[in-house]
């Protein structure tokens, strides 16, 4: 009995140490990303009012996806652009009358050069295109997340787009040994030389969202990370609404660097900035 008590005590001690190590690691992840923006001082309400007066237009790639849908909703509700164009492989349907003035352009991503006119005349572009290796296979994933994205960026630049916004991923690195992160990093690197007046890259962690599309791995991580995110909100995950709010807020704020990379913590902080 006494031996059992000693063993139980050692087990509890081990788990206590393990939990402390995990907590310290999560705290490190929470604080290791440098927030390069001191943008909470900006009056977003005033910036939005000034932005509307410029009668700018935008396009959204990937509006049928979870981030794209949430981004479109945010943009429409804020009434920021005089013209919003959705570029995708199929026509989308909306019941809310707020979406009735959208322009929709259906394209064949395998023949994007034939649709160059679709990309002309937009001031701001948002790219939320993406798939998974599980859904499209390795070659299909590369084709969508790199080739389609890069070609769209090239056509947007040629069409006069000055600010290109790209949804990427936490850990994106063209030298990574992981295909997903390598492709994300490579397309970032390939778009940069195109020379947009402003190129904004968003690198969110695991998106906290209930997808209509089945992604078992992401679903598992959301279930695991849900409780953790309440204590360490930017360590390994981020609410999808924070990402889209940050993309919109960053559009309103005057440019700093020509190329800007927003890591997960910067996205989260900018996404929770209030309209004063």
NUBA-778755 format. One line per 10 residues: for each residue x negated, z, y negated of N, C-alpha, C. Coordinates in Angstrom, 3 decimals. Example, Ala and Ser with C-alpha at 12.3 -4.5 7.8 and 13.67 -1.06 7.14 Angstrom:
BEGIN
-13.190:7.800:5.690:-12.300:7.800:4.500:-13.200:7.800:3.300  -12.850:7.080:2.250:-13.670:7.140:1.060:-12.900:7.870:-0.030;
//
This chain:
BEGIN
-0.836:0.000:1.209:0.000:0.000:0.000:-0.866:0.000:-1.253  -1.896:0.855:-1.184:-2.792:0.949:-2.339:-3.538:-0.362:-2.538  -3.919:-0.981:-1.393:-4.606:-2.277:-1.467:-3.697:-3.333:-2.091  -2.415:-3.282:-1.732:-1.439:-4.211:-2.291:-1.307:-4.032:-3.791  -1.295:-2.774:-4.237:-1.195:-2.495:-5.670:-2.412:-3.029:-6.418  -3.587:-2.878:-5.795:-4.819:-3.376:-6.428:-4.787:-4.899:-6.543  -4.339:-5.547:-5.437:-4.256:-7.010:-5.440:-3.255:-7.500:-6.478  -2.112:-6.808:-6.564:-1.087:-7.169:-7.546:-1.614:-6.999:-8.967  -2.356:-5.925:-9.156:-2.938:-5.682:-10.482:-3.947:-6.754:-10.858  -4.743:-7.171:-9.890:-5.720:-8.234:-10.160:-5.021:-9.549:-10.482;
-3.919:-9.828:-9.751:-3.170:-11.061:-9.994:-2.586:-11.069:-11.398  -2.005:-9.931:-11.802:-1.451:-9.841:-13.153:-2.538:-10.006:-14.204  -3.687:-9.400:-13.934:-4.807:-9.537:-14.868:-5.275:-10.966:-14.989  -5.315:-11.657:-13.829:-5.723:-13.063:-13.830:-4.761:-13.920:-14.639  -3.464:-13.721:-14.415:-2.461:-14.509:-15.137:-2.468:-14.183:-16.630  -2.744:-12.935:-16.957:-2.826:-12.559:-18.370:-3.969:-13.292:-19.051  -5.120:-13.345:-18.359:-6.281:-14.056:-18.903:-5.986:-15.552:-19.003  -5.334:-16.088:-17.939:-4.988:-17.512:-17.935:-4.062:-17.865:-19.089  -3.056:-17.041:-19.318:-2.127:-17.278:-20.427:-2.843:-17.208:-21.766  -3.780:-16.274:-21.879:-4.542:-16.142:-23.131:-5.392:-17.385:-23.379;
-5.988:-17.912:-22.302:-6.805:-19.119:-22.423:-5.942:-20.310:-22.823  -4.775:-20.446:-22.166:-3.860:-21.542:-22.490:-3.388:-21.445:-23.935  -3.042:-20.237:-24.368:-2.595:-20.030:-25.749:-3.687:-20.393:-26.737  -4.921:-20.000:-26.410:-6.046:-20.313:-27.291:-6.269:-21.828:-27.355  -6.111:-22.486:-26.201:-6.278:-23.941:-26.154:-5.210:-24.642:-26.981  -3.977:-24.202:-26.839:-2.885:-24.788:-27.613:-3.060:-24.535:-29.105  -3.553:-23.357:-29.433:-3.814:-23.045:-30.838:-4.889:-23.960:-31.392  -5.880:-24.242:-30.545:-6.952:-25.166:-30.952:-6.389:-26.559:-31.205  -5.540:-27.026:-30.285:-4.917:-28.338:-30.470:-4.068:-28.373:-31.728  -3.425:-27.262:-32.013:-2.552:-27.169:-33.184:-3.343:-27.321:-34.474;
-4.591:-26.829:-34.464:-5.370:-26.764:-35.706:-6.516:-27.751:-35.784  -6.789:-28.481:-34.664:-7.988:-29.317:-34.655:-7.827:-30.596:-35.457  -6.600:-31.059:-35.642:-6.388:-32.284:-36.401:-6.412:-31.995:-37.883  -7.212:-32.743:-38.566:-7.298:-32.570:-40.010:-6.111:-33.226:-40.693  -5.412:-32.474:-41.493:-4.309:-33.042:-42.276:-4.903:-33.600:-43.561  -4.976:-34.913:-43.645:-5.672:-35.543:-44.761:-4.791:-35.676:-45.987  -3.521:-35.278:-45.843:-2.599:-35.455:-46.951:-2.276:-34.120:-47.593  -2.385:-34.080:-48.896:-1.891:-32.941:-49.666:-0.670:-33.455:-50.404  0.293:-33.974:-49.625:1.386:-34.742:-50.205:2.657:-33.937:-50.381  2.618:-32.693:-50.006:3.812:-31.893:-50.159:4.129:-31.644:-51.631;
3.155:-31.916:-52.495:3.361:-31.707:-53.924:4.171:-32.839:-54.550  4.325:-33.935:-53.822:5.064:-35.069:-54.364:6.570:-34.779:-54.356  7.223:-35.218:-55.392:8.678:-35.114:-55.481:9.261:-36.353:-54.811  9.638:-36.222:-53.558:10.100:-37.377:-52.797:11.402:-37.948:-53.347  12.233:-37.109:-53.920:13.489:-37.602:-54.488:13.227:-38.549:-55.644  12.310:-38.164:-56.515:11.948:-39.028:-57.647:11.260:-40.294:-57.165  10.389:-40.140:-56.174:9.705:-41.307:-55.630:10.700:-42.292:-55.018  11.717:-41.758:-54.336:12.742:-42.612:-53.734:13.522:-43.359:-54.808  13.867:-42.670:-55.879:14.601:-43.299:-56.973:13.784:-44.423:-57.602  12.508:-44.170:-57.811:11.635:-45.194:-58.382:11.450:-46.370:-57.433;
11.386:-46.061:-56.139:11.182:-47.094:-55.131:12.376:-48.037:-55.082  13.575:-47.489:-55.156:14.791:-48.308:-55.103:14.838:-49.322:-56.243  14.327:-48.948:-57.367:14.368:-49.819:-58.541:13.482:-51.054:-58.381  12.588:-51.027:-57.412:11.676:-52.154:-57.210:12.284:-53.257:-56.339  13.485:-52.988:-55.793:14.199:-53.985:-54.978:13.315:-54.590:-53.884  12.687:-53.746:-53.129:11.810:-54.227:-52.072:12.593:-54.516:-50.797  11.989:-55.338:-49.960:12.598:-55.673:-48.674:11.667:-55.230:-47.548  12.244:-55.043:-46.371:11.423:-54.623:-45.233:11.921:-55.286:-43.957  11.086:-55.269:-42.942:11.516:-55.672:-41.608:11.138:-54.570:-40.627  11.888:-54.503:-39.540:11.611:-53.540:-38.479:11.501:-54.291:-37.168;
10.404:-54.107:-36.490:10.204:-54.634:-35.150:10.445:-53.504:-34.156  11.271:-53.750:-33.151:11.527:-52.718:-32.162:12.663:-51.790:-32.537  13.656:-52.297:-33.256:14.773:-51.456:-33.701:15.688:-51.041:-32.564  15.520:-51.638:-31.387:16.344:-51.248:-30.241:15.747:-50.068:-29.480  14.493:-49.743:-29.778:13.839:-48.608:-29.138:14.195:-47.300:-29.823  13.786:-46.200:-29.221:14.176:-44.890:-29.750:13.634:-44.643:-31.154  12.346:-44.920:-31.376:11.784:-44.713:-32.713:12.381:-45.684:-33.706  12.495:-46.949:-33.296:13.060:-47.960:-34.186:14.481:-47.653:-34.605  15.302:-47.185:-33.669:16.691:-46.827:-33.988:16.744:-45.691:-34.985  15.910:-44.688:-34.772:15.909:-43.530:-35.661:15.359:-43.905:-37.039;
14.358:-44.771:-37.054:13.788:-45.240:-38.318:14.811:-46.040:-39.105  15.511:-46.942:-38.432:16.542:-47.740:-39.098:17.607:-46.846:-39.703  18.051:-45.862:-38.951:19.056:-44.931:-39.451:18.567:-44.217:-40.708  17.320:-43.768:-40.688:16.742:-43.063:-41.832:16.679:-43.965:-43.062  16.247:-45.204:-42.870:16.104:-46.146:-43.980:17.457:-46.513:-44.571  18.432:-46.762:-43.695:19.771:-47.134:-44.170:20.411:-45.983:-44.931  20.297:-44.775:-44.401:20.889:-43.616:-45.065:20.268:-43.367:-46.429  18.973:-43.653:-46.552:18.278:-43.402:-47.823:18.484:-44.533:-48.831  18.987:-45.680:-48.367:19.235:-46.834:-49.252:17.983:-47.203:-50.063  16.877:-47.361:-49.374:15.600:-47.579:-50.054:15.303:-49.046:-50.323;
15.820:-49.922:-49.469:15.466:-51.336:-49.577:16.681:-52.190:-49.923  16.434:-53.229:-50.708:17.519:-54.137:-51.067:17.869:-55.066:-49.914  16.921:-55.243:-48.980:17.159:-56.098:-47.815:16.403:-55.522:-46.626  17.103:-55.400:-45.496:16.500:-54.890:-44.264:16.701:-55.936:-43.181  15.609:-56.373:-42.571:15.669:-57.385:-41.527:15.182:-56.798:-40.209  15.991:-56.975:-39.174:15.601:-56.554:-37.834:15.099:-57.778:-37.081  13.900:-57.670:-36.543:13.322:-58.771:-35.781:13.202:-58.319:-34.330  13.891:-59.038:-33.449:13.875:-58.629:-32.055:14.281:-59.742:-31.119  14.291:-59.434:-29.847:14.602:-60.463:-28.843:16.096:-60.616:-28.599  16.907:-59.729:-29.179:18.351:-59.854:-29.014:19.083:-59.274:-30.221;
20.312:-59.698:-30.388:21.161:-59.209:-31.468:21.649:-57.799:-31.118  21.610:-56.912:-32.097:22.082:-55.548:-31.894:23.470:-55.386:-32.509  24.268:-54.527:-31.930:25.611:-54.276:-32.453:25.691:-52.875:-33.034  26.394:-52.749:-34.153:26.551:-51.473:-34.833:28.019:-51.276:-35.202  28.515:-50.090:-34.982:29.907:-49.785:-35.322:30.033:-49.278:-36.754  29.023:-48.576:-37.222:29.053:-48.001:-38.566:28.933:-49.109:-39.614  29.808:-49.095:-40.612:29.784:-50.111:-41.669:28.522:-50.054:-42.520  27.823:-48.934:-42.458:26.589:-48.810:-43.232:25.549:-49.841:-42.795  25.708:-50.376:-41.569:24.739:-51.328:-41.037:25.194:-52.782:-41.172  26.307:-53.015:-41.830:26.895:-54.355:-41.840:26.091:-55.374:-42.656;
25.256:-54.902:-43.576:24.487:-55.830:-44.401:23.088:-56.120:-43.868  22.808:-55.637:-42.674:21.509:-55.908:-42.077:21.375:-57.387:-41.754  20.166:-57.894:-41.876:19.858:-59.257:-41.435:19.181:-59.140:-40.076  19.663:-59.897:-39.112:19.066:-59.856:-37.782:18.502:-61.224:-37.411  17.256:-61.207:-36.995:16.577:-62.429:-36.581:16.161:-62.297:-35.116  16.698:-63.165:-34.276:16.366:-63.146:-32.855:15.205:-64.108:-32.610  14.157:-63.612:-31.976:12.957:-64.424:-31.758:12.548:-64.396:-30.285  11.739:-65.356:-29.916:11.091:-65.386:-28.612:9.648:-64.948:-28.841  9.323:-63.746:-28.383:7.992:-63.210:-28.643:6.889:-64.019:-27.969  7.254:-64.835:-27.003:6.257:-65.702:-26.363:5.929:-66.911:-27.235;
6.777:-67.167:-28.238:6.575:-68.323:-29.111:6.719:-67.900:-30.580  6.083:-66.814:-30.940:6.280:-66.255:-32.278:5.865:-67.203:-33.394  4.894:-68.052:-33.133:4.475:-68.996:-34.182:5.631:-69.880:-34.634  6.587:-70.098:-33.747:7.741:-70.924:-34.094:8.700:-70.197:-35.036  8.484:-68.901:-35.211:9.383:-68.093:-36.037:8.655:-67.504:-37.249  7.646:-68.203:-37.718:6.852:-67.713:-38.845:7.718:-67.441:-40.068  8.746:-68.259:-40.277:9.610:-68.105:-41.451:10.329:-66.758:-41.456  10.570:-66.220:-40.266:11.266:-64.932:-40.157:10.454:-63.813:-40.809  9.150:-63.963:-40.800:8.264:-62.919:-41.308:7.918:-63.095:-42.792  8.490:-64.077:-43.431:8.157:-64.343:-44.826:9.052:-63.559:-45.782;
8.447:-63.105:-46.883:9.212:-62.506:-47.962:9.520:-61.026:-47.830  8.786:-60.315:-46.992:9.017:-58.879:-46.839:7.869:-58.092:-47.482  8.215:-57.048:-48.187:7.196:-56.214:-48.820:6.588:-55.217:-47.836  7.447:-54.651:-46.986:7.027:-53.600:-46.062:7.441:-53.973:-44.645  6.548:-53.727:-43.694:6.865:-53.973:-42.296:6.668:-52.727:-41.463  7.585:-52.502:-40.530:7.478:-51.369:-39.608:7.455:-51.921:-38.190  6.448:-51.557:-37.429:6.332:-52.027:-36.064:6.460:-50.860:-35.086  7.554:-50.865:-34.324:7.797:-49.830:-33.314:7.913:-50.472:-31.936  7.298:-51.633:-31.780:7.332:-52.315:-30.492:6.555:-51.520:-29.453  7.049:-51.554:-28.221:6.301:-50.883:-27.172:7.055:-50.879:-25.862;
6.306:-50.843:-24.771:6.891:-50.716:-23.445:5.981:-49.802:-22.639  6.117:-49.809:-21.341:5.269:-48.974:-20.489:4.714:-49.812:-19.349  3.631:-49.347:-18.790:3.034:-50.011:-17.629:3.990:-49.968:-16.452  4.720:-48.850:-16.317:5.659:-48.702:-15.208:6.787:-49.722:-15.299  7.200:-50.043:-16.509:8.323:-50.968:-16.704:7.887:-52.420:-16.671  6.750:-52.726:-17.294:6.346:-54.122:-17.466:5.125:-54.513:-16.653  4.486:-53.554:-15.984:3.233:-53.846:-15.301:2.091:-53.838:-16.304  0.859:-53.807:-15.829:-0.295:-53.718:-16.727:-0.378:-54.917:-17.676  -0.223:-56.110:-17.125:-0.308:-57.316:-17.961:0.832:-57.377:-18.971  2.027:-57.020:-18.536:3.177:-57.024:-19.437:3.031:-55.991:-20.536;
2.494:-54.836:-20.191:2.267:-53.793:-21.191:1.294:-54.278:-22.268  0.201:-54.871:-21.836:-0.795:-55.383:-22.796:-0.178:-56.464:-23.676  0.626:-57.310:-23.054:1.239:-58.415:-23.805:2.150:-57.897:-24.911  2.955:-56.883:-24.596:3.890:-56.344:-25.594:3.163:-55.487:-26.621  2.420:-54.515:-26.143:1.851:-53.515:-27.049:0.619:-53.996:-27.795  0.011:-55.074:-27.338:-1.119:-55.632:-28.076:-0.797:-57.013:-28.631  -0.506:-57.953:-27.734:-0.382:-59.352:-28.163:0.794:-59.571:-29.108  1.973:-59.064:-28.744:3.146:-59.237:-29.601:2.954:-58.523:-30.935  2.397:-57.330:-30.866:2.201:-56.540:-32.087:1.207:-57.229:-33.018  0.084:-57.681:-32.460:-0.941:-58.325:-33.284:-0.422:-59.627:-33.890;
0.237:-60.449:-33.093:0.765:-61.712:-33.622:1.800:-61.456:-34.712  2.630:-60.442:-34.527:3.615:-60.088:-35.552:2.924:-59.666:-36.839  1.858:-58.903:-36.709:1.105:-58.461:-37.886:0.478:-59.653:-38.604  -0.050:-60.594:-37.838:-0.660:-61.789:-38.432:0.375:-62.593:-39.215  1.543:-62.776:-38.634:2.599:-63.535:-39.313:3.131:-62.787:-40.522  3.192:-61.459:-40.424:3.657:-60.653:-41.546:2.685:-60.758:-42.714  1.399:-60.699:-42.406:0.382:-60.822:-43.460:0.462:-62.191:-44.121  0.589:-63.224:-43.308:0.697:-64.588:-43.843:1.979:-64.760:-44.648  3.010:-63.982:-44.306:4.290:-64.091:-44.997:4.403:-63.256:-46.251  3.336:-62.529:-46.605:3.331:-61.792:-47.861:3.568:-60.304:-47.751;
3.636:-59.770:-46.555:3.826:-58.324:-46.387:2.595:-57.578:-46.910  2.811:-56.585:-47.740:1.695:-55.840:-48.318:1.431:-54.507:-47.627  2.470:-53.918:-47.019:2.313:-52.608:-46.364:2.829:-52.708:-44.933  1.909:-52.607:-43.987:2.268:-52.697:-42.570:2.138:-51.327:-41.928  3.226:-50.860:-41.308:3.267:-49.548:-40.670:3.321:-49.719:-39.159  2.418:-49.084:-38.446:2.327:-49.234:-37.002:2.495:-47.895:-36.301  3.464:-47.838:-35.390:3.586:-46.659:-34.535:2.613:-46.825:-33.371  1.650:-45.931:-33.293:0.646:-45.971:-32.243:0.824:-44.753:-31.331  -0.244:-44.063:-31.007:-0.146:-42.911:-30.116:-1.294:-41.944:-30.338  -1.021:-40.688:-30.156:-2.070:-39.671:-30.175:-3.117:-40.030:-29.131;
-4.372:-39.986:-29.531:-5.454:-40.291:-28.605:-5.806:-41.754:-28.503  -5.164:-42.610:-29.324:-5.461:-44.042:-29.288:-6.949:-44.273:-29.537  -7.568:-45.050:-28.654:-9.016:-45.261:-28.744:-9.366:-46.505:-27.932  -9.892:-47.516:-28.586:-10.178:-48.777:-27.891:-11.248:-48.630:-26.819  -11.989:-47.524:-26.823:-13.008:-47.292:-25.803:-12.510:-46.378:-24.683  -11.253:-45.993:-24.743:-10.699:-45.067:-23.757:-10.681:-45.682:-22.361  -10.809:-44.830:-21.349:-10.708:-45.284:-19.979:-9.272:-45.378:-19.494  -8.340:-44.892:-20.316:-6.919:-44.968:-19.985:-6.315:-46.206:-20.648  -5.654:-47.032:-19.862:-5.136:-48.304:-20.361:-4.234:-48.115:-21.575  -3.313:-47.161:-21.503:-2.356:-46.959:-22.587:-3.074:-46.681:-23.904;
-3.990:-45.727:-23.883:-4.699:-45.344:-25.103:-5.669:-46.438:-25.557  -6.247:-47.144:-24.596:-7.166:-48.230:-24.937:-6.445:-49.352:-25.663  -5.281:-49.749:-25.144:-4.513:-50.831:-25.760:-4.036:-50.432:-27.152  -3.560:-49.206:-27.291:-3.114:-48.722:-28.600:-4.261:-48.739:-29.606  -5.424:-48.276:-29.172:-6.578:-48.271:-30.069:-7.065:-49.664:-30.397  -6.999:-50.566:-29.420:-7.478:-51.933:-29.638:-6.607:-52.668:-30.645  -5.295:-52.509:-30.552:-4.431:-53.226:-31.490:-4.594:-52.668:-32.903  -4.820:-51.370:-33.021:-5.134:-50.800:-34.342:-6.360:-51.493:-34.931  -7.412:-51.576:-34.099:-8.671:-52.166:-34.557:-8.525:-53.641:-34.889  -7.668:-54.350:-34.169:-7.507:-55.788:-34.397:-6.645:-56.092:-35.620;
-5.752:-55.188:-35.973:-4.907:-55.406:-37.150:-5.662:-55.099:-38.434  -6.521:-54.121:-38.390:-7.221:-53.688:-39.617:-7.906:-54.832:-40.371  -8.637:-55.735:-39.697:-9.316:-56.817:-40.427:-8.386:-57.836:-41.068  -7.102:-57.786:-40.764:-6.172:-58.744:-41.361:-6.082:-58.566:-42.872  -6.406:-57.371:-43.338:-6.510:-57.159:-44.783:-5.210:-56.888:-45.505  -4.308:-56.153:-44.886:-3.105:-55.730:-45.611:-3.517:-54.865:-46.807  -2.741:-54.951:-47.873:-3.013:-54.073:-49.014:-2.960:-52.611:-48.590  -2.098:-52.341:-47.609:-1.997:-50.986:-47.071:-1.610:-51.082:-45.600  -2.378:-50.411:-44.756:-2.129:-50.395:-43.312:-2.040:-48.934:-42.876  -0.846:-48.528:-42.470:-0.598:-47.140:-42.090:-0.371:-47.046:-40.586;
-1.166:-46.209:-39.941:-1.076:-46.013:-38.496:-0.579:-44.598:-38.225  0.419:-44.486:-37.372:0.994:-43.182:-37.019:0.699:-42.913:-35.553  0.058:-41.786:-35.295:-0.338:-41.433:-33.933:0.386:-40.175:-33.449  1.648:-40.301:-33.112:2.395:-39.129:-32.636:2.007:-38.756:-31.213  2.214:-37.486:-30.880:2.025:-37.019:-29.509:3.283:-37.366:-28.712  3.556:-36.651:-27.633:4.746:-36.925:-26.818:5.995:-36.765:-27.678  6.834:-37.791:-27.704:8.032:-37.769:-28.535:9.125:-36.938:-27.868  9.654:-35.993:-28.608:10.753:-35.180:-28.107:12.053:-35.893:-28.431  12.571:-36.607:-27.431:13.797:-37.385:-27.611:14.398:-37.637:-26.240  15.712:-37.664:-26.167:16.391:-37.997:-24.924:16.581:-39.502:-24.879;
15.705:-40.174:-24.176:15.746:-41.630:-24.115:16.897:-42.128:-23.259  17.450:-43.267:-23.665:18.399:-43.965:-22.807:17.642:-44.667:-21.683  16.443:-45.133:-22.013:15.584:-45.769:-21.019:14.929:-44.700:-20.156  14.835:-44.946:-18.870:14.240:-43.983:-17.944:12.722:-44.050:-17.994  12.098:-42.940:-18.393:10.651:-42.800:-18.357:10.347:-41.447:-17.709  10.268:-41.398:-16.363:10.146:-40.134:-15.636:8.987:-39.261:-16.087  7.821:-39.868:-16.307:6.660:-39.070:-16.712:6.892:-38.408:-18.056  7.412:-39.192:-19.011:7.673:-38.637:-20.330:8.772:-37.585:-20.265  9.788:-37.823:-19.421:10.863:-36.837:-19.244:10.294:-35.524:-18.737  9.378:-35.590:-17.765:8.768:-34.385:-17.209:8.010:-33.618:-18.288;
7.202:-34.336:-19.074:6.430:-33.676:-20.105:7.320:-33.072:-21.183  8.444:-33.748:-21.485:9.359:-33.177:-22.482:9.923:-31.855:-21.989  10.269:-31.772:-20.713:10.815:-30.544:-20.151:9.773:-29.430:-20.168  8.528:-29.790:-19.867:7.451:-28.803:-19.857:7.091:-28.371:-21.269  7.045:-29.354:-22.175:6.568:-29.077:-23.533:7.644:-28.509:-24.440  8.915:-28.609:-24.020:9.994:-28.097:-24.860:9.776:-26.662:-25.305  9.583:-25.716:-24.364:9.357:-24.321:-24.756:8.068:-24.124:-25.548  7.028:-24.901:-25.196:5.743:-24.769:-25.885:5.866:-25.201:-27.341  6.656:-26.263:-27.596:6.750:-26.817:-28.945:7.359:-25.837:-29.944  8.134:-24.875:-29.452:8.712:-23.892:-30.365:7.644:-22.977:-30.949;
6.558:-22.776:-30.205:5.466:-21.916:-30.680:4.314:-22.727:-31.265  4.063:-23.893:-30.668:2.974:-24.758:-31.134:3.559:-26.151:-31.372  4.227:-26.365:-32.495:5.019:-27.584:-32.710:4.232:-28.886:-32.725  2.925:-28.842:-32.993:2.181:-30.097:-33.070:1.052:-30.184:-32.057  0.952:-29.215:-31.158:-0.157:-29.206:-30.208:-0.101:-30.400:-29.256  1.082:-30.677:-28.697:1.188:-31.724:-27.688:2.439:-32.583:-27.810  3.303:-32.287:-28.767:4.558:-33.029:-28.887:5.001:-33.079:-30.341  6.089:-33.835:-30.570:6.645:-33.922:-31.923:8.072:-34.471:-31.822  9.003:-33.930:-32.602:10.368:-34.494:-32.610:10.344:-35.913:-33.178  11.114:-36.797:-32.606:11.103:-38.182:-33.058:11.565:-38.296:-34.510;
12.461:-37.392:-34.937:12.928:-37.415:-36.322:11.790:-37.125:-37.301  10.846:-36.303:-36.888:9.695:-36.012:-37.747:8.849:-37.260:-37.958  8.743:-38.070:-36.912:7.953:-39.297:-37.009:8.595:-40.277:-37.981  9.882:-40.514:-37.834:10.546:-41.503:-38.690:10.650:-41.018:-40.136  10.878:-39.730:-40.325:10.911:-39.203:-41.702:9.539:-39.339:-42.354  8.497:-39.124:-41.563:7.139:-39.263:-42.103:6.837:-40.709:-42.469  7.294:-41.641:-41.646:7.059:-43.060:-41.938:7.731:-43.461:-43.243  8.944:-42.964:-43.448:9.665:-43.285:-44.681:9.023:-42.590:-45.877  8.712:-41.314:-45.723:8.099:-40.565:-46.830:6.763:-41.183:-47.218  5.992:-41.590:-46.239:4.685:-42.177:-46.522:4.811:-43.509:-47.245;
5.890:-44.235:-46.968:6.145:-45.496:-47.669:6.369:-45.255:-49.159  7.022:-44.153:-49.473:7.351:-43.849:-50.867:6.149:-43.378:-51.667  5.243:-42.701:-50.996:4.098:-42.087:-51.675:3.053:-43.151:-51.993  2.538:-43.169:-53.207:1.521:-44.146:-53.589:0.334:-44.131:-52.628  -0.203:-45.297:-52.391:-1.286:-45.429:-51.414:-2.523:-44.671:-51.839  -3.191:-44.103:-50.852:-4.500:-43.496:-51.077:-5.530:-44.481:-50.565  -5.860:-44.367:-49.280:-6.781:-45.311:-48.659:-6.050:-46.588:-48.254  -6.792:-47.676:-48.201:-6.215:-48.952:-47.791:-5.761:-48.883:-46.336  -6.557:-48.216:-45.520:-6.207:-47.973:-44.124:-6.086:-46.473:-43.931  -4.934:-46.031:-43.453:-4.706:-44.599:-43.281:-4.185:-44.325:-41.881;
-4.758:-43.320:-41.247:-4.344:-42.924:-39.911:-3.761:-41.523:-39.983  -2.507:-41.406:-39.626:-1.833:-40.117:-39.627:-1.771:-39.589:-38.200  -2.504:-38.529:-37.951:-2.473:-37.891:-36.640:-1.211:-37.036:-36.544  -1.006:-36.447:-35.386:0.262:-35.784:-35.086:0.616:-34.683:-36.089  -0.354:-33.858:-36.459:-0.068:-32.754:-37.382:0.292:-33.282:-38.771  -0.419:-34.316:-39.212:-0.117:-34.905:-40.522:1.285:-35.507:-40.524  1.653:-36.136:-39.410:3.003:-36.710:-39.292:4.043:-35.601:-39.370  3.811:-34.535:-38.626:4.761:-33.417:-38.593:4.917:-32.792:-39.978  3.800:-32.555:-40.663:3.854:-31.930:-41.984:4.570:-32.830:-42.989  4.260:-34.120:-42.941:4.887:-35.056:-43.883:6.356:-35.237:-43.541;
6.678:-35.183:-42.256:8.056:-35.367:-41.824:8.978:-34.233:-42.198  8.425:-33.052:-42.460:9.271:-31.922:-42.837:9.262:-31.673:-44.342  8.602:-32.576:-45.085:8.558:-32.417:-46.545:9.965:-32.561:-47.118  10.411:-31.595:-47.910:11.772:-31.667:-48.474:11.845:-32.611:-49.655  13.032:-33.133:-49.880:13.287:-33.858:-51.117:13.644:-32.841:-52.172  12.831:-32.733:-53.190:13.045:-31.705:-54.214:14.152:-32.112:-55.165;
//
